[in-house]
Protein backbone atom coordinates (compact mmCIF):
# COMPACT_ATOMS: atom_id res chain seq x y z
CA UNK A 1 0.00 0.00 0.00
CA UNK A 2 2.83 2.36 0.86
CA UNK A 3 4.44 1.68 -2.54
CA UNK A 4 1.16 2.37 -4.38
CA UNK A 5 0.79 5.62 -2.46
CA UNK A 6 4.39 6.63 -3.36
CA UNK A 7 3.81 5.75 -7.03
CA UNK A 8 0.64 7.82 -7.09
CA UNK A 9 2.40 10.83 -5.54
CA UNK A 10 5.31 10.51 -7.99
CA UNK A 11 2.89 10.34 -10.93
CA UNK A 12 1.04 13.45 -9.76
CA UNK A 13 4.31 15.33 -9.27
CA UNK A 14 5.44 14.37 -12.81
CA UNK A 15 2.15 15.46 -14.39
CA UNK A 16 2.26 18.78 -12.51
CA UNK A 17 5.86 19.42 -13.58
CA UNK A 18 5.26 18.54 -17.25
CA UNK A 19 2.08 20.59 -17.50
CA UNK A 20 4.03 23.63 -16.28
CA UNK A 21 6.50 23.49 -19.18
CA UNK A 22 5.53 25.96 -21.93
CA UNK A 23 4.78 24.47 -25.34
CA UNK A 24 3.74 25.90 -28.70
CA UNK A 25 1.87 22.81 -29.87
CA UNK A 26 -1.72 23.38 -30.99
CA UNK A 27 -1.15 27.14 -31.24
CA UNK A 28 -1.32 28.86 -34.60
CA UNK A 29 1.83 30.70 -35.55
CA UNK A 30 -0.04 34.00 -35.22
CA UNK A 31 -1.04 33.24 -31.58
CA UNK A 32 2.38 32.25 -30.37
CA UNK A 33 4.37 34.86 -32.25
CA UNK A 34 2.08 37.79 -31.52
CA UNK A 35 2.92 37.46 -27.85
CA UNK A 36 6.65 37.56 -28.61
CA UNK A 37 6.71 40.21 -31.37
CA UNK A 38 3.36 42.01 -31.17
CA UNK A 39 4.00 44.26 -34.17
CA UNK A 40 4.94 41.45 -36.58
CA UNK A 41 2.47 41.00 -39.42
CA UNK A 42 2.08 39.40 -42.82
CA UNK A 43 2.71 41.63 -45.83
CA UNK A 44 0.22 41.04 -48.63
CA UNK A 45 1.22 41.69 -52.25
CA UNK A 46 -1.67 43.73 -53.69
CA UNK A 47 -2.17 44.26 -57.40
CA UNK A 48 -0.97 40.90 -58.70
CA UNK A 49 -3.20 39.42 -61.43
CA UNK A 50 -3.84 36.11 -59.69
CA UNK A 51 -7.11 36.82 -57.79
CA UNK A 52 -5.68 34.99 -54.77
CA UNK A 53 -3.79 36.32 -51.75
CA UNK A 54 -0.02 36.39 -52.19
CA UNK A 55 2.43 37.40 -49.49
CA UNK A 56 6.00 38.56 -49.15
CA UNK A 57 8.14 35.55 -48.21
CA UNK A 58 11.54 33.97 -48.82
CA UNK A 59 12.25 31.42 -51.54
CA UNK A 60 14.35 29.33 -49.16
CA UNK A 61 13.44 26.70 -46.56
CA UNK A 62 12.46 27.94 -43.10
CA UNK A 63 15.49 29.19 -41.20
CA UNK A 64 17.66 29.57 -44.33
CA UNK A 65 18.57 32.97 -45.82
CA UNK A 66 17.53 33.59 -49.42
CA UNK A 67 15.93 35.90 -51.93
CA UNK A 68 12.65 37.58 -51.08
CA UNK A 69 9.75 36.25 -53.12
CA UNK A 70 6.00 36.55 -53.46
CA UNK A 71 4.21 33.37 -52.47
CA UNK A 72 0.62 32.13 -52.45
CA UNK A 73 -0.34 31.13 -48.92
CA UNK A 74 -3.45 28.92 -48.53
CA UNK A 75 -4.25 30.28 -45.07
CA UNK A 76 -3.37 33.93 -44.29
CA UNK A 77 -2.48 32.88 -40.72
CA UNK A 78 0.39 30.83 -42.22
CA UNK A 79 1.96 33.79 -44.06
CA UNK A 80 5.47 34.83 -42.97
CA UNK A 81 5.61 37.68 -40.46
CA UNK A 82 7.63 40.88 -40.78
CA UNK A 83 8.30 43.86 -38.54
CA UNK A 84 10.21 47.15 -38.69
CA UNK A 85 12.71 48.01 -35.97
CA UNK A 86 15.09 51.01 -36.13
CA UNK A 87 14.20 51.58 -39.82
CA UNK A 88 15.11 48.01 -40.78
CA UNK A 89 12.68 45.37 -42.01
CA UNK A 90 12.94 41.90 -40.44
CA UNK A 91 11.31 38.56 -41.22
CA UNK A 92 10.34 36.70 -38.05
CA UNK A 93 10.02 32.90 -38.05
CA UNK A 94 10.74 32.20 -34.38
CA UNK A 95 13.23 33.28 -31.73
CA UNK A 96 15.99 31.34 -33.55
CA UNK A 97 15.28 32.68 -37.03
CA UNK A 98 14.96 36.44 -37.47
CA UNK A 99 16.33 37.63 -40.80
CA UNK A 100 17.15 41.14 -41.98
CA UNK A 101 15.52 42.13 -45.27
CA UNK A 102 18.38 43.77 -47.16
CA UNK A 103 18.33 45.74 -50.39
CA UNK A 104 21.28 44.83 -52.63
CA UNK A 105 22.49 46.90 -55.57
CA UNK A 106 22.35 44.51 -58.55
CA UNK A 107 23.14 46.99 -61.33
CA UNK A 108 26.46 45.23 -62.07
CA UNK A 109 25.04 41.69 -61.77
CA UNK A 110 24.38 40.12 -65.19
CA UNK A 111 20.87 38.78 -65.71
CA UNK A 112 19.14 40.77 -62.97
CA UNK A 113 16.05 42.58 -64.34
CA UNK A 114 16.16 45.59 -62.00
CA UNK A 115 18.81 47.55 -60.07
CA UNK A 116 17.84 46.67 -56.48
CA UNK A 117 16.95 43.25 -55.06
CA UNK A 118 15.49 42.22 -51.67
CA UNK A 119 17.44 39.46 -49.92
CA UNK A 120 16.92 37.94 -46.46
CA UNK A 121 20.08 37.24 -44.49
CA UNK A 122 21.24 36.86 -40.92
CA UNK A 123 23.05 40.21 -40.85
CA UNK A 124 22.59 43.69 -42.33
CA UNK A 125 24.23 44.15 -45.74
CA UNK A 126 23.63 45.95 -49.01
CA UNK A 127 22.49 49.58 -49.05
CA UNK A 128 23.58 51.37 -45.89
CA UNK A 129 21.20 53.36 -43.68
CA UNK A 130 17.98 52.09 -45.24
CA UNK A 131 14.63 53.37 -44.02
CA UNK A 132 11.69 50.99 -44.14
CA UNK A 133 8.48 52.66 -43.00
CA UNK A 134 4.73 52.31 -43.05
CA UNK A 135 2.61 54.91 -44.78
CA UNK A 136 -0.88 53.87 -43.73
CA UNK A 137 -1.06 50.20 -44.73
CA UNK A 138 1.62 50.50 -47.43
CA UNK A 139 5.26 49.54 -46.93
CA UNK A 140 7.76 52.08 -48.29
CA UNK A 141 11.53 52.04 -48.69
CA UNK A 142 13.59 55.24 -48.56
CA UNK A 143 17.27 55.62 -49.29
CA UNK A 144 18.59 59.13 -48.70
CA UNK A 145 16.33 61.43 -50.74
CA UNK A 146 15.05 58.55 -52.91
CA UNK A 147 11.90 56.47 -52.32
CA UNK A 148 10.29 53.49 -54.01
CA UNK A 149 6.83 55.12 -53.56
CA UNK A 150 5.59 51.87 -52.01
CA UNK A 151 6.12 49.87 -55.21
CA UNK A 152 7.84 46.49 -55.46
CA UNK A 153 8.29 44.13 -58.40
CA UNK A 154 8.03 40.33 -58.53
CA UNK A 155 10.50 39.34 -61.25
CA UNK A 156 12.32 36.41 -62.80
CA UNK A 157 15.98 36.87 -63.64
CA UNK A 158 17.64 35.48 -66.77
CA UNK A 159 18.15 32.11 -65.01
CA UNK A 160 14.42 31.88 -64.22
CA UNK A 161 14.87 32.48 -60.49
CA UNK A 162 12.19 34.54 -58.76
CA UNK A 163 12.97 37.62 -56.69
CA UNK A 164 11.51 40.85 -55.38
CA UNK A 165 13.03 44.08 -56.67
CA UNK A 166 12.60 47.81 -56.34
CA UNK A 167 13.40 50.90 -58.32
CA UNK A 168 13.71 54.54 -57.30
CA UNK A 169 13.18 56.10 -60.72
CA UNK A 170 9.89 55.85 -62.60
CA UNK A 171 10.32 53.57 -65.61
CA UNK A 172 8.34 50.98 -67.57
CA UNK A 173 7.96 47.61 -65.82
CA UNK A 174 10.41 45.09 -67.35
CA UNK A 175 8.89 42.13 -69.26
CA UNK A 176 9.74 39.48 -66.64
CA UNK A 177 8.26 41.56 -63.80
CA UNK A 178 4.88 42.29 -62.23
CA UNK A 179 4.42 45.42 -60.14
CA UNK A 180 2.70 45.20 -56.74
CA UNK A 181 2.25 47.17 -53.54
CA UNK A 182 3.04 45.58 -50.16
CA UNK A 183 0.36 46.10 -47.47
CA UNK A 184 -0.40 45.16 -43.89
CA UNK A 185 -3.44 46.27 -41.91
CA UNK A 186 -1.57 45.44 -38.69
CA UNK A 187 0.75 48.30 -39.65
CA UNK A 188 -2.02 50.73 -38.74
CA UNK A 189 -2.01 49.44 -35.17
CA UNK A 190 1.78 49.84 -34.90
CA UNK A 191 1.34 53.48 -35.99
CA UNK A 192 -1.45 54.06 -33.46
CA UNK A 193 -4.05 54.36 -36.23
CA UNK A 194 -7.44 52.67 -36.44
CA UNK A 195 -7.86 49.58 -38.61
CA UNK A 196 -10.49 50.20 -41.31
CA UNK A 197 -13.69 48.15 -41.19
CA UNK A 198 -13.86 45.44 -43.84
N, C-alpha and C positions, 0 to 999 in steps of 0.2 A: 504494500500500500504506500509506504514511504517513497519507493522508487517511482510509482505511478504519479504521485503528487509532485515529485521533483521533475519528472519528464513533462508534466503539464505546465509547471511554472517555467521551465526552460523554453517550451514551445511558445508560450505567451510572450516571453521576453524577446524571442527571435522575431515573432510577428510584429511586435511593437517597434523594434529597432528597424526592421526592413521597411515598414510602412512610413517611417520618418525620413527615409532617404528620398531626395527629390528625383523625379523622373520626368522625361518629356514624352513618354509614350502616351498615345491616345490624345495628344494635343495637336491641333493644326499648327503649322509653322507660324501663322499669323498670331495665334494666342501666345505661344511661348516667346517669340521674338519681341512682340510688342512690349512685353514687360521688361526686356533687356535694353532695347533701343526703341523707345516710344515714337520717335519721329521717322523711323524707317518705313518706306512705302514702295509699292510696285510703281513702275513708270510705264504707262501705256503709250504705245506708238499710235497716234491718231493720224488719219489721212491715208493709210495704206489701202489699196484697192481690194482687200480680201474679205470684207464684211464679217470678219471674226476678230476677237481681241488678240492683239499681239503686244508683247512687252519687251522692254529692254532686258537683255540677258547677256550671258557669255557663251561663246561657242566651244567651251571646254567642259570637261567633267567637273562636278562639284568639288571645290577645293583646289582647282588647278587654274593658274592664270591663263588668260587667252584674250582673243579679240572680242570686243563687244559685238553683239548681234541683236537681231529682232526675232523673237521666237513666239510661236503660237503656244498658248498655255491653256489646256482644257478647263481648268478651274482657276479663276483669278486669285484665289487664296494660295495657290501654288507658285505664283509668279515670284521671281527674285525680288529682293528688297534692297532699296538704296536709301542713303541719307547724305546730307551735306553737313560737313563740320569744318569750320575755319576755311571756308570757300572751296573746299575740296569735296568731290563726289566719291562716295564709297559704296561698294556692293557688300551687303551683309548676308552671309550664309549662316554662320553660328559664331560663337566666341572664338573658335579656332581659325575661321576663314573670313577675314574682312579684307577685301581688295580695294586698292585705290583705282579709280577710273582716271587714266591718264590720257592726254591728248598728245599724240606724236606727230611731228612734222614729217610727212611722207613725200614731199615734193621731189626729193632726189631718189626715191625708191621706184625702180621700174615696175610697171604693171599696176600701180595703185591709181584708182580712178579720180581721187580727190586729194587735196594737199594736207588734210589733217584727219587722223584716224584715232578712234577711241579704243584703248587697250586696258584690260584689267591686269594689274600686277600687285605683288606684295609690297612694293615701295613706290614712292612718288618718283616719276621720271617724265621726260618729254618737256612740254612747254612749262616754263617756270612762272610762278605766281599766277596760277589760273584762278578764275573766279566763277564758280558754279553758283547759281542763285535761282530762286523761284520768283516768277513774276505772275502772281495769281496761281493758276494751276500749271503753268508752262515752265519747263526747265530751260534756262538760258546759260550760255557760256560766254564769258567776257575775257579778253586778253588785252591788257592795256586799254587803248581807246577803241578796240575792235570788239564786235559782238556777232554771234551767229543768229541773232534775232529769234532765237527759239526754234531754229530749223536744224534737223539732222537728216542724214541720207543713209538708207540701207542700200549697200552696193555689193557687187561682186567684182573682185579684181581680175586681172588677166588669167590667173590660174584657177578661177572659178570659186575662190574662197570668199565667204560672206564677211562683211564688216560694217561698222557704223562709222560714218565720216561727217565732217562739218567743214564749212567754208565761211569766210568772213566777208567776201565780196560777192555781190549779186551776180549770178551767171546762170546760163541754162543748165538744167539738170543733165548730167552725163547719161548716156544710153543705158548703162548697166546699173543705174541707181533709181531709187524711188524716194521722194522727199516725204518726210513726216515730221510731226511735232510731238515731243515727249511731254506727257501730262501726268499729274498725280493730284487727286482731290485731297489726299492727306496733307499735301503741301500747304493748303489753306490753313489747316489747324496749326502747323508749325510756324506760320506767320501771324497767328492770332486772328485769322479771318474766319468768317462763317462759311461752312460747306454749303453749296447751293442744293436746293431740294431737287430730287430727280424723280 
